[in-house]
């Protein structure tokens, strides 16, 4: 696909390349696509706002989806001495 840039767009992309912000026109285009993608996602999030109850339910389901059998660290493993061991402090 060929995309025709306006003179202003060409100027800005050229300046971005000269300044080292982007390596080429394709990367500049991808940055624009990424920005558009973020704006679309934000719009979808706003449109799909959950009620407090719905959000709370979804959050609790997410919490419950994590394993609960992960072994806990011992008091020794999280002691200051153990954390800074060998650092001369």
Secondary structure, 3 states (H helix, E strand, C coil): CCCCCCHHHHHHHHHHHHCCCCCCHHHHHHHHHHHHHHHHHHHHHHHCCCCHHHHHHHHHHHHHCCCCCCCCCCCCCCCHHHHCCCCCC
